[in-house]
Amino acid sequence: MISLKLVRRELLPLKYRVLLPVASTFLAVIVSSIYVVIAGGDIFQVYYYLITWPLSYPTEIFVTATPLLLLALAITVAFKARFWNIGAHGQFIVGGLVAAWLGVVLKDLTPYILIPFILLIAWLGGSGIALISWWLKVKRNQDEVLTTILIWSAILLINAGLLTGPLRSPYTTYPQSQEIGINAKLPILIPGTRLHAGVIIPFIILVAVWIIFNRTSFRNKMIAVTVPRVAILEGINISRTYFWVAFLSGGIAGLTGAVELMGILYYMTPFVGPNYGLVALAIAMLGNLDPIGIMVAALFFSILINGANAMSWSTGVPSFLSDIIQAQTLIFLLIFSVFNTYRLVIIRGKAGEVKPQPIKLKPPHLNPETSRIKISKNIQKILITSIAIVFFFLILDLGYPGFKGSYIDSIASSMIGLTLVISAPIVFAAIGETFIERSGIINLGILGIMISGAAWGFMGAYFYKNIIYGIVTAAAMGAALGVIFAFLVVTLGV
C-alpha cells in the first residue's frame, strides 16, 4: 500500500528560498495570460511592459517600496513577540492625518524644524493607537487581533468624517484635506522624479530593527514573552515588553503615513494607501519576519505593482489585471511556502502491517471570559429594544389595516428593510466566524471568503437563471475555501 505524507523539512538553502517569489510570479503571469486573452490584449505587448517598465524607471521602485517596507517592518516587530498588530494600516492613516493637519497649521515654520516635528508626532500618534490594543491585551485580557482590526475600522470612519468636516479643503467638493505647505514637503532627491528624501527612512529603520533582532537583549525578551510561563521564570516583565513592542510597531506605522503624505500625496483622502496594510502583511510573512528578507520582498512587490500598472496604462488592458496578478502571486507563494517547510514522502506499507492507532487528545478548555469580548448589559438592552421595535411595527403592519400605507409605516418599513439588508451578510459572517473561533482558530480571511462566495453565487445564478443554484454555488465555494484554510492551518500548521 502506498500513501503520501508531508514531513517537516530542515531550512532550505538560500538559493531555493530566493527562487520562491520568482517561481510564484512566473506562474502567476502565465495563468494571468488567460485574462489578457479574454480582455482582448496582446500577450507579448502586455508582458513586455510588465517586465521592462519598472527597470526603465528604477526610482519608482523605491518610491512604491517605501511605505510597503516600513509597514512590513512595523508588522514584523509586533509579530516577533506574537503581538498580532493586524491593524497597522489604521496607525498608518493616523500618521497621515497628523501630517496633513500639522503640514497646514504650521506651514510657516522652517522645514528643518517642521519636518522632524511632524515625523515625531506621527510616530507618537501611531504608537498611541497601538498602545490602546496593548492596554486591552495586558489589562483586560482582550485579543489584540480583534481590537486592532476594530480600531482600524473606527479610524477609517473617523478619517472619512474629518475629511468631510473640519479637515476638508474649502477649494474642492471632494472629501480631502488642504495641500500641505511647501516647508512640510520632503525634498526631492533627483529632479524630474518622485524620489524623495523619505525613501532613506525605511533603510534606517531596517538597520535599527536588524540591530534590535540580532545585537540587543530586547530580542530575548521578545522571544520569551511568546511563552508567558518562560518569561515569568526568567523574570521578564511581560507587560513592559509588550508596551515597547506596541510602541515601536505603531510608531513605525504612523511614521509611514507621514512619509507617504509628505513625500507623495501632499493631502489626505479617505482612500489613502489602498491595501497597504494587507500587502505589507504578505511581505512580512514572505520575508519570514527577517529584515533582509522583508527588504527583498518589498522591492519585489514594488516591481510587480509598477509593472502591472504600466501594463494597464500602455496596452489598454483593464487595470484590475494588475490586482489579479498580485493576488495570484500571493496564492502561489502560499502554495510554495508549504513545500518550503514540508517535503512530500512516499510511504510504502507492507502486507499485514499493523499500524499503531493514534491517541486522541481532548481539545484544551477555552475560558469564555478570555476567548471573546464580553457584551455589556447596556448593549444587551439596546439589542433587545431594537428587536422589540421591529416586532412592534411588524404587528402594527399586519394587525391594523389603517396603519399600513401610512407615512410612519413607509418610514419604518424603509428603515427596517435597509437594516435587514445591511445586517444580513454581517450576521452570516459573524455566525461563520463564531464556529471557527470556538475551535481556537481565528479566520481573518472571512471577508475574502464572503467576496468569493458573492462572485461565484452571482455566476451560478446568472448562468443557470435560478437563485437556488447561486446560493448552492456560493455555499460550495465558501466550504471549499474553508477546507483549504483548515488543511493549511490545522493539518500543516502554516
Long-range contacts (C-beta under 8 A, 24 or more apart in sequence): 1-348, 1-349, 2-346, 2-347, 2-348, 2-349, 3-346, 3-347, 3-349, 4-344, 4-345, 4-346, 4-347, 5-344, 5-345, 5-347, 6-338, 6-342, 6-343, 6-344, 6-345, 6-492, 7-342, 7-343, 7-345, 8-341, 8-342, 9-341, 9-342, 9-343, 12-340, 16-340, 17-340, 18-296, 20-333, 20-336, 20-337, 20-340, 21-286, 21-297, 21-300, 21-329, 21-333, 23-332, 23-336, 24-329, 24-332, 24-333, 24-336, 25-300, 25-304, 25-329, 25-332, 27-328, 27-332, 28-325, 28-328, 28-329, 28-331, 28-332, 29-325, 31-328, 32-321, 32-324, 32-325, 32-328, 35-321, 35-324, 36-317, 36-321, 39-317, 39-318, 39-321, 41-315, 41-316, 41-317, 42-315, 45-314, 45-315, 46-311, 46-315, 46-317, 47-311, 49-307, 49-310, 49-311, 49-314, 49-315, 50-307, 50-308, 50-310, 50-311, 50-325, 51-307, 53-306, 53-307, 53-310, 53-311, 53-314, 54-302, 54-303, 54-306, 54-307, 54-310, 57-306, 59-190, 59-193, 59-194, 59-195, 60-193, 60-194, 60-302, 60-306, 61-299, 61-302, 61-303, 61-306, 62-195, 62-199, 62-302, 63-194, 63-195, 63-196, 63-199, 63-263, 63-264, 64-302, 64-305, 64-306, 65-199, 65-202, 65-298, 65-299, 65-301, 65-302, 66-198, 66-199, 66-201, 66-202, 66-256, 66-259, 66-260, 66-263, 67-92, 67-256, 67-259, 67-260, 67-273, 67-276, 67-280, 68-276, 68-279, 68-280, 68-283, 68-298, 68-301, 68-302, 69-202, 69-206, 69-283, 69-294, 69-295, 69-298, 69-299, 70-201, 70-202, 70-205, 70-252, 70-253, 70-255, 70-256, 70-259, 71-252, 71-253, 71-256, 71-276, 71-277, 71-280, 72-280, 72-281, 72-283, 72-284, 72-287, 72-294, 72-297, 72-298, 73-202, 73-205, 73-206, 73-209, 73-252, 73-284, 73-291, 73-294, 74-248, 74-249, 74-250, 74-251, 74-252, 74-253, 74-256, 74-280, 75-249, 75-280, 75-281, 75-284, 76-209, 76-284, 76-287, 76-289, 76-290, 76-291, 76-294, 77-209, 77-212, 77-245, 77-248, 77-249, 77-252, 78-130, 78-245, 78-246, 78-249, 79-284, 79-289, 80-213, 80-219, 80-222, 80-223, 80-245, 80-289, 81-222, 81-223, 81-225, 81-226, 81-241, 81-242, 81-245, 82-225, 82-226, 83-134, 83-137, 83-144, 83-242, 83-245, 83-246, 83-249, 84-144, 84-145, 84-148, 85-130, 85-133, 85-144, 85-148, 85-246, 85-249, 85-250, 85-253, 86-145, 86-148, 86-149, 86-152, 86-277, 86-281, 86-444, 87-129, 87-133, 87-147, 87-148, 87-149, 87-150, 87-151, 87-152, 87-155, 87-277, 88-148, 88-249, 88-250, 88-253, 88-277, 88-280, 88-281, 89-152, 89-253, 89-273, 89-276, 89-277, 89-278, 89-280, 90-129, 90-148, 90-151, 90-152, 90-153, 90-154, 90-155, 90-156, 90-277, 91-125, 91-126, 91-127, 91-129, 91-130, 91-250, 91-253, 91-254, 91-257, 92-126, 92-253, 92-254, 92-256, 92-257, 92-260, 92-273, 92-276, 92-277, 93-155, 93-156, 93-159, 93-257, 93-272, 93-273, 94-122, 94-125, 94-126, 94-128, 94-129, 94-155, 94-254, 94-257, 95-122, 95-123, 95-125, 95-126, 95-253, 95-254, 95-255, 95-256, 95-257, 95-258, 95-261, 96-122, 96-257, 96-258, 96-260, 96-261, 96-265, 96-268, 96-272, 96-273, 97-125, 97-159, 97-162, 97-167, 97-257, 97-268, 98-122, 98-125, 98-254, 98-257, 98-258, 99-180, 99-184, 99-257, 99-258, 99-261, 99-262, 99-268, 100-167, 100-177, 100-178, 100-180, 100-261, 100-267, 100-268, 101-167, 101-177, 102-184, 103-180, 103-181, 103-184, 103-185, 103-261, 103-262, 104-177, 104-178, 104-179, 104-180, 104-181, 104-184, 106-181, 106-184, 107-180, 107-181, 107-182, 107-183, 107-184, 108-181, 108-183, 109-183, 110-183, 111-183, 111-184, 111-187, 114-181, 114-183, 114-184, 115-183, 115-184, 115-186, 115-262, 118-184, 118-258, 118-262, 119-255, 119-258, 119-259, 122-254, 122-255, 122-257, 122-258, 123-251, 123-252, 123-254, 123-255, 123-258, 124-251, 124-254, 125-254, 126-250, 126-251, 126-252, 126-253, 126-254, 126-255, 126-256, 126-257, 127-246, 127-247, 127-248, 127-250, 127-251, 127-254, 128-250, 129-155, 129-250, 129-254, 130-246, 130-247, 130-249, 130-250, 130-251, 130-253, 131-243, 131-246, 131-247, 131-250, 133-246, 134-242, 134-243, 134-245, 134-246, 137-242, 138-238, 138-239, 138-242, 138-243, 141-369, 141-370, 142-373, 143-371, 143-373, 143-442, 145-442, 145-444, 146-373, 146-442, 149-444, 152-277, 156-270, 159-268, 159-270, 159-272, 160-270, 163-268, 163-269, 163-270, 167-268, 169-267, 174-269, 175-269, 175-270, 176-267, 176-268, 176-269, 176-270, 177-267, 177-268, 177-269, 178-267, 179-266, 179-267, 180-261, 180-262, 180-266, 180-267, 184-262, 185-262, 185-263, 185-266, 186-259, 186-262, 186-263, 194-263, 194-264, 196-262, 196-263, 196-264, 197-263, 198-259, 198-260, 198-262, 198-263, 199-263, 201-255, 201-259, 202-298, 203-295, 205-252, 205-255, 206-291, 206-294, 206-295, 209-291, 210-291, 210-292, 213-290, 213-291, 218-244, 279-326, 282-330, 282-333, 286-333, 286-337, 301-326, 304-329, 334-488, 334-494, 337-494, 338-488, 338-492, 338-494, 341-492, 341-494, 342-492, 363-439, 363-440, 364-440, 366-438, 366-440, 371-437, 371-440, 372-437, 390-416, 425-450, 432-478, 436-482, 441-489, 441-490, 443-485, 445-481, 445-485, 448-481, 449-478, 449-481, 449-482, 450-478, 452-477, 452-478, 452-481, 453-477, 453-478
